């Protein structure tokens, strides 16, 4: 009987057509995931005028969607490890697309806020399944790069939101901007062909036919009917949530949560309020949206570069200095007057804040074993969303204080330093970017399929 080490089999498969299809649809999903989140910031000045919203109330509405994301990341992350990533990913797409599109017909801020929260549930449920799925099936030394490519499309979604707002707002109003959110539903039947449950779940539940099919897809050749599977860490007793704090993972888990909280506070506060901050600094609305585009372009370039460096040097060695640089570049934004210098600083800020945060998900996905990977990503993302909830409200409060522009940016920079320190204290064991408790070199007793 043939014996297959699942981890070695996937690592040695190379990047094939099925990987490309999985990556394409993951990028597509993430684009609209981010579009639905940040489009509020693009139409915020119009909504504030139409509904008579003050800065604090507008910031609170932005935070409702982030609150939904927090709950959705935790809930769908745990459910994905229990019921399968394919089911939870499909449910998340349906929820965030439908709820966000319905924002277009919201008669007022109350209904709009409720739909933002519901859409946030689905938005939050995307990452735990997508990142875990990609990590499970990534070829050797490609996990960080593959995740980096996908995370770049958060920035593509941000750019798309800015462009759509620039094109549709003047002639058609903010309602049409929200109808764009229906597009993912049209392509859902094509996406689901590339959604796979984790090998660990398929093996544990003895779904051997599905496991053979999944491995055949990533390898490009059929597997024999009779085969023994090895190579994955056994599921630990108890819940995946409790496992986050077992086997020397407690300190790492807590530090990851601190880093995610601080970085998402910084990133979401900035993406929500950057256009408004630039308007307050004396720039026209069109110029302020240009800053948003440059911020996201910087994030794309930064994420791709950092992802490659993370695969080569280790994720932690990349994250710590980049978060420190993000704080410096963000603080300097408040002191720039020359447009060229400002654009350069905005691009660097995007690369080192959003880019580093994107790579953080690759770190988490590799830090924990497969059987708890979606839960770990979901909890880290959920705790991070607490910071993301604070970010827009924090920016709203800063604006009400009428502080100098440079002080606003300085306050947003401080969390970057805290994030750098938190990742510095995450304990690592042997292996690039791997940590205590990861599944490197873990073996389990053979499981037989016939």
C-alpha positions as CSV (number, residue, x, y, z in Angstrom):
1,X,0.0,0.0,0.0
2,X,1.3,3.5,-0.9
3,X,2.1,5.8,2.0
4,X,1.8,9.6,1.4
5,X,3.1,12.3,3.8
6,X,0.5,14.9,3.2
7,X,2.7,17.9,4.2
8,X,5.6,16.7,2.0
9,X,3.3,15.9,-0.9
10,X,1.7,19.4,-0.9
11,X,5.1,21.1,-0.4
12,X,6.7,19.3,-3.3
13,X,3.8,19.7,-5.7
14,X,4.9,23.0,-7.1
15,X,2.6,25.9,-8.1
16,X,0.2,24.5,-10.7
17,X,-3.0,25.4,-12.5
18,X,-5.2,24.6,-9.5
19,X,-3.1,26.8,-7.2
20,X,-3.4,29.6,-9.8
21,X,-7.2,29.2,-9.8
22,X,-7.4,29.1,-6.1
23,X,-5.2,32.2,-5.8
24,X,-7.2,34.1,-8.5
25,X,-10.5,33.6,-6.8
26,X,-9.0,34.4,-3.4
27,X,-7.8,37.7,-4.8
28,X,-11.2,38.4,-6.3
29,X,-12.9,37.8,-3.0
30,X,-10.5,39.9,-1.0
31,X,-10.8,42.8,-3.5
32,X,-14.6,43.0,-2.8
33,X,-14.1,42.2,0.9
34,X,-12.0,45.4,1.2
35,X,-14.2,47.4,-1.2
36,X,-17.2,46.8,1.0
37,X,-15.3,47.9,4.0
38,X,-13.6,51.0,2.9
39,X,-16.1,52.4,0.4
40,X,-17.7,54.1,3.4
41,X,-14.6,56.2,3.8
42,X,-14.8,57.2,0.1
43,X,-18.4,58.4,0.4
44,X,-18.1,59.7,4.0
45,X,-17.9,63.5,3.2
46,X,-21.1,63.1,1.1
47,X,-23.0,61.2,3.8
48,X,-22.0,63.6,6.5
49,X,-23.5,66.5,4.5
50,X,-26.6,64.6,3.3
51,X,-27.5,63.2,6.8
52,X,-26.0,66.0,8.9
53,X,-23.6,63.7,10.7
54,X,-20.9,65.0,13.0
55,X,-17.4,63.6,13.1
56,X,-18.0,61.4,16.2
57,X,-21.3,60.0,14.8
58,X,-19.7,59.4,11.4
59,X,-16.8,57.6,13.1
60,X,-19.2,55.4,15.1
61,X,-21.0,54.3,11.9
62,X,-17.7,53.3,10.4
63,X,-17.0,51.3,13.6
64,X,-20.3,49.3,13.4
65,X,-19.0,47.5,10.3
66,X,-15.7,46.8,12.1
67,X,-17.6,45.5,15.1
68,X,-19.4,43.1,12.7
69,X,-16.0,42.1,11.3
70,X,-14.7,41.4,14.8
71,X,-17.6,39.1,15.6
72,X,-17.5,37.5,12.1
73,X,-13.8,36.7,12.2
74,X,-14.1,35.0,15.6
75,X,-17.4,33.2,14.8
76,X,-16.6,32.0,11.3
77,X,-13.0,31.2,12.2
78,X,-14.1,28.8,14.9
79,X,-16.9,27.4,12.8
80,X,-14.5,26.9,9.8
81,X,-12.3,24.5,11.9
82,X,-15.4,22.7,13.0
83,X,-17.7,22.5,10.0
84,X,-15.3,23.2,7.1
85,X,-13.8,26.2,5.4
86,X,-15.6,25.7,2.2
87,X,-19.1,26.1,3.8
88,X,-18.0,29.1,6.0
89,X,-16.3,30.9,3.1
90,X,-19.4,30.5,0.9
91,X,-21.7,31.8,3.7
92,X,-19.4,34.8,4.3
93,X,-19.4,35.9,0.7
94,X,-23.2,35.7,0.4
95,X,-23.6,37.7,3.7
96,X,-21.2,40.5,3.0
97,X,-22.2,41.0,-0.6
98,X,-26.0,41.2,0.0
99,X,-25.8,43.3,3.2
100,X,-23.4,45.8,1.6
101,X,-25.5,46.2,-1.5
102,X,-28.6,46.8,0.6
103,X,-26.8,49.8,2.1
104,X,-27.7,51.6,-1.1
105,X,-31.4,51.6,-0.2
106,X,-31.0,52.5,3.5
107,X,-33.3,55.4,4.3
108,X,-31.1,56.8,7.1
109,X,-28.1,56.3,9.3
110,X,-29.8,53.8,11.7
111,X,-30.7,51.3,8.9
112,X,-27.4,52.0,7.2
113,X,-25.5,51.1,10.5
114,X,-27.4,47.9,10.9
115,X,-26.6,46.8,7.3
116,X,-22.9,47.8,7.9
117,X,-22.8,45.6,10.9
118,X,-24.3,42.6,9.1
119,X,-22.0,43.1,6.1
120,X,-19.1,43.2,8.6
121,X,-20.0,39.7,9.8
122,X,-19.4,38.3,6.4
123,X,-16.4,40.5,5.7
124,X,-14.8,39.3,8.9
125,X,-15.5,35.6,8.0
126,X,-13.5,35.7,4.8
127,X,-9.9,35.9,6.1
128,X,-9.8,33.0,8.5
129,X,-10.9,30.5,5.8
130,X,-9.0,32.0,2.8
131,X,-5.7,32.4,4.5
132,X,-5.8,29.0,6.3
133,X,-6.9,27.3,3.0
134,X,-4.0,28.9,1.0
135,X,-1.5,28.0,3.7
136,X,-2.7,24.4,3.9
137,X,-2.1,23.9,0.1
138,X,0.8,26.2,-0.5
139,X,4.0,24.7,-2.1
140,X,7.2,24.7,-0.1
141,X,8.6,28.1,0.8
142,X,5.7,29.9,-0.9
143,X,3.2,30.3,1.9
144,X,4.1,33.9,2.8
145,X,4.4,34.9,-0.8
146,X,1.0,33.4,-1.7
147,X,-0.7,35.1,1.3
148,X,1.1,38.3,0.4
149,X,-0.3,38.3,-3.1
150,X,-3.8,37.8,-1.8
151,X,-3.5,40.4,0.9
152,X,-2.4,42.9,-1.8
153,X,-5.9,42.8,-3.1
154,X,-7.1,44.5,0.0
155,X,-5.3,47.5,-1.4
156,X,-6.8,46.8,-4.8
157,X,-10.2,46.9,-3.2
158,X,-9.3,50.2,-1.6
159,X,-8.2,51.6,-4.9
160,X,-11.3,50.3,-6.6
161,X,-13.5,52.0,-3.9
162,X,-11.7,55.3,-4.5
163,X,-12.0,55.1,-8.3
164,X,-15.6,54.0,-8.3
165,X,-16.4,56.9,-5.9
166,X,-14.6,59.4,-8.1
167,X,-16.4,58.2,-11.2
168,X,-19.9,57.6,-9.8
169,X,-20.3,60.1,-7.0
170,X,-20.4,63.3,-9.1
171,X,-23.1,62.0,-11.6
172,X,-25.0,59.2,-9.9
173,X,-24.6,59.8,-6.1
174,X,-23.4,57.5,-3.4
175,X,-26.1,54.8,-3.8
176,X,-24.7,53.5,-7.1
177,X,-21.3,53.0,-5.4
178,X,-22.9,50.4,-3.1
179,X,-24.6,48.4,-5.8
180,X,-21.1,47.3,-7.0
181,X,-21.0,45.0,-4.0
182,X,-23.4,42.5,-5.8
183,X,-20.7,41.5,-8.2
184,X,-19.2,38.6,-6.1
185,X,-22.6,36.8,-6.0
186,X,-22.6,36.6,-9.8
187,X,-19.3,34.6,-9.7
188,X,-19.9,32.5,-6.7
189,X,-20.6,29.2,-8.6
190,X,-17.2,29.5,-10.3
191,X,-15.4,30.2,-7.0
192,X,-16.7,27.3,-5.0
193,X,-14.9,24.8,-7.4
194,X,-11.6,26.0,-5.9
195,X,-12.7,26.0,-2.2
196,X,-11.1,23.1,-0.2
197,X,-11.5,22.0,3.4
198,X,-8.2,21.5,5.3
199,X,-6.4,18.2,4.8
200,X,-6.4,17.8,8.6
201,X,-10.2,17.9,8.8
202,X,-10.6,15.6,5.8
203,X,-8.2,13.1,7.4
204,X,-9.7,13.3,10.9
205,X,-13.3,12.8,9.5
206,X,-12.0,10.0,7.3
207,X,-13.3,11.7,4.2
208,X,-10.6,9.9,2.2
209,X,-12.2,10.3,-1.3
210,X,-12.3,14.1,-0.8
211,X,-8.7,14.1,0.5
212,X,-7.5,12.1,-2.5
213,X,-9.4,14.5,-4.8
214,X,-7.9,17.6,-3.1
215,X,-4.4,16.2,-3.3
216,X,-4.9,15.2,-6.9
217,X,-5.9,18.8,-7.7
218,X,-2.9,20.4,-6.2
219,X,-0.5,17.8,-7.6
220,X,-2.1,17.4,-11.0
221,X,-2.2,13.6,-11.0
222,X,-4.6,11.0,-9.7
223,X,-3.8,9.1,-6.5
224,X,-4.2,5.3,-6.0
225,X,-7.4,4.1,-4.3
226,X,-5.4,2.4,-1.5
227,X,-3.1,4.8,0.3
228,X,-2.0,5.6,3.9
229,X,-1.8,9.2,4.9
230,X,0.7,10.7,7.4
231,X,2.4,14.0,8.0
232,X,-0.1,16.1,9.9
233,X,-0.1,17.0,13.6
234,X,-2.8,15.2,15.5
235,X,-5.7,17.3,16.8
236,X,-5.1,18.2,20.4
237,X,-7.8,17.4,23.1
238,X,-10.2,20.2,23.8
239,X,-11.3,23.1,21.8
240,X,-9.0,25.0,19.3
241,X,-9.6,28.1,21.3
242,X,-8.0,26.6,24.4
243,X,-5.2,25.2,22.3
244,X,-4.1,28.7,21.5
245,X,-2.7,28.8,25.0
246,X,-1.2,25.3,25.3
247,X,2.2,23.9,24.4
248,X,4.1,27.2,25.0
249,X,1.8,29.2,22.7
250,X,0.3,31.5,25.4
251,X,2.9,34.3,25.2
252,X,3.0,34.2,21.4
253,X,-0.8,34.3,21.2
254,X,-1.1,37.3,23.6
255,X,1.7,39.3,21.8
256,X,0.1,38.6,18.4
257,X,-3.2,39.9,19.7
258,X,-1.6,43.1,21.0
259,X,0.2,43.6,17.7
260,X,-3.0,43.1,15.7
261,X,-5.0,45.4,17.9
262,X,-2.5,48.2,17.6
263,X,-1.9,47.9,13.9
264,X,-5.5,47.7,12.9
265,X,-6.3,50.7,15.0
266,X,-3.6,52.6,13.0
267,X,-4.6,51.2,9.6
268,X,-8.4,51.5,9.9
269,X,-8.3,54.9,11.5
270,X,-6.0,56.1,8.7
271,X,-8.0,54.6,5.9
272,X,-11.2,56.1,7.3
273,X,-10.0,59.6,8.0
274,X,-7.1,60.2,5.6
275,X,-9.3,62.0,3.0
276,X,-10.9,64.1,5.7
277,X,-7.5,64.9,7.3
278,X,-6.1,66.0,4.0
279,X,-9.2,68.2,3.4
280,X,-8.6,69.7,6.9
281,X,-5.0,70.3,5.9
282,X,-6.2,72.4,2.9
283,X,-6.2,69.9,0.0
284,X,-9.1,69.5,-2.4
285,X,-11.4,66.5,-2.2
286,X,-9.9,65.1,-5.4
287,X,-6.4,65.4,-4.1
288,X,-7.4,63.7,-0.8
289,X,-8.7,60.7,-2.7
290,X,-5.4,60.6,-4.6
291,X,-3.6,60.2,-1.3
292,X,-5.8,57.2,-0.6
293,X,-4.9,55.6,-3.9
294,X,-1.2,56.2,-3.3
295,X,-1.5,54.7,0.2
296,X,-2.9,51.5,-1.3
297,X,-0.4,51.4,-4.1
298,X,2.3,51.6,-1.5
299,X,0.7,48.8,0.4
300,X,0.6,46.6,-2.6
301,X,4.3,47.0,-3.4
302,X,5.2,46.7,0.2
303,X,3.2,43.5,0.7
304,X,4.8,41.8,-2.3
305,X,8.3,42.8,-1.3
306,X,7.8,41.9,2.4
307,X,6.1,38.6,1.5
308,X,9.1,37.5,-0.5
309,X,11.5,38.6,2.2
310,X,9.5,36.8,4.8
311,X,9.8,33.5,2.9
312,X,13.6,34.1,2.7
313,X,14.4,35.5,6.1
314,X,11.5,34.7,8.3
315,X,8.3,36.7,9.0
316,X,9.3,38.0,12.4
317,X,12.6,39.5,11.1
318,X,10.6,41.4,8.6
319,X,7.7,42.6,10.7
320,X,9.5,44.2,13.7
321,X,11.6,46.8,11.8
322,X,8.8,47.5,9.3
323,X,6.3,48.4,12.0
324,X,8.9,50.7,13.5
325,X,9.4,52.4,10.2
326,X,5.7,52.7,9.7
327,X,5.4,54.8,12.9
328,X,8.2,57.1,11.7
329,X,6.8,57.6,8.2
330,X,3.3,58.2,9.6
331,X,4.5,60.8,12.1
332,X,6.4,62.6,9.3
333,X,3.2,63.0,7.2
334,X,2.0,65.8,9.5
335,X,5.1,67.9,8.7
336,X,5.1,67.6,4.9
337,X,4.2,70.5,2.7
338,X,5.7,69.6,-0.7
339,X,3.3,67.4,-2.7
340,X,6.1,65.1,-4.0
341,X,7.4,64.5,-0.4
342,X,3.9,63.9,0.9
343,X,3.1,61.3,-1.8
344,X,6.4,59.5,-1.1
345,X,5.6,59.5,2.6
346,X,2.1,58.2,2.0
347,X,3.4,55.4,-0.2
348,X,6.0,54.5,2.5
349,X,3.3,54.6,5.1
350,X,1.1,52.2,3.1
351,X,4.0,49.8,2.6
352,X,5.0,49.7,6.2
353,X,1.5,49.8,7.9
354,X,-0.9,48.0,5.6
355,X,1.9,45.9,4.0
356,X,3.2,44.8,7.4
357,X,-0.3,44.0,8.7
358,X,-0.9,41.9,5.6
359,X,2.2,39.8,6.2
360,X,1.1,39.4,9.8
361,X,-1.6,37.1,8.6
362,X,1.0,34.9,7.0
363,X,2.8,34.8,10.3
364,X,-0.3,33.7,12.2
365,X,-1.2,31.1,9.6
366,X,2.2,29.4,9.9
367,X,2.5,29.8,13.7
368,X,-0.3,27.4,14.5
369,X,-1.1,23.8,13.3
370,X,-3.6,23.1,10.6
371,X,-6.4,21.8,12.9
372,X,-6.6,25.2,14.7
373,X,-5.4,27.5,11.9
374,X,-8.8,29.2,11.1
375,X,-9.5,29.6,14.7
376,X,-6.1,31.2,15.4
377,X,-6.5,33.6,12.4
378,X,-10.1,34.4,13.3
379,X,-9.3,35.2,17.0
380,X,-6.2,37.3,16.0
381,X,-8.3,39.1,13.4
382,X,-11.2,39.5,15.9
383,X,-9.0,41.0,18.6
384,X,-7.4,43.2,15.9
385,X,-10.9,44.4,14.9
386,X,-11.3,45.7,18.4
387,X,-8.5,48.1,17.5
388,X,-10.1,48.7,14.1
389,X,-13.3,49.7,15.9
390,X,-11.4,52.2,18.1
391,X,-9.5,53.6,15.1
392,X,-12.3,55.5,13.3
393,X,-13.8,56.8,16.6
394,X,-10.3,57.8,17.7
395,X,-9.9,59.8,14.5
396,X,-13.3,61.4,15.0
397,X,-12.4,62.5,18.6
398,X,-9.1,63.9,17.4
399,X,-10.9,66.0,14.8
400,X,-13.3,67.4,17.4
401,X,-10.3,68.5,19.5
402,X,-9.1,70.7,16.6
403,X,-5.5,69.7,17.1
404,X,-2.7,70.7,14.7
405,X,-2.5,68.4,11.7
406,X,0.9,67.1,12.7
407,X,-0.4,66.0,16.1
408,X,-3.2,64.0,14.5
409,X,-0.7,62.0,12.5
410,X,1.6,61.6,15.5
411,X,-1.1,60.0,17.6
412,X,-1.9,57.6,14.8
413,X,1.9,56.6,14.7
414,X,2.2,55.5,18.3
415,X,0.4,52.2,17.8
416,X,3.0,51.2,15.2
417,X,5.8,51.2,17.8
418,X,3.7,49.1,20.2
419,X,3.0,46.6,17.4
420,X,6.8,46.3,16.7
421,X,7.5,45.6,20.4
422,X,4.7,43.0,20.6
423,X,6.0,41.0,17.6
424,X,9.5,41.3,19.1
425,X,8.4,39.3,22.1
426,X,6.7,36.5,20.2
427,X,8.8,33.4,20.9
428,X,10.0,31.4,17.9
429,X,11.4,27.9,17.6
430,X,13.3,26.4,14.7
431,X,12.3,27.2,11.2
432,X,11.7,30.3,9.2
433,X,8.9,32.3,10.7
434,X,7.8,29.3,12.6
435,X,7.0,29.2,16.3
436,X,6.5,27.0,19.3
437,X,3.5,24.8,18.6
438,X,3.7,25.0,14.8
439,X,3.4,21.8,12.8
440,X,6.9,21.8,11.5
441,X,8.3,18.2,11.6
442,X,5.0,17.0,13.3
443,X,3.9,13.5,12.4
444,X,0.9,11.6,13.1
445,X,0.1,7.9,13.0
446,X,-0.8,6.7,9.5
447,X,-4.5,6.8,8.4
448,X,-5.5,4.3,5.8
449,X,-7.9,4.9,2.9
450,X,-9.2,2.1,0.7
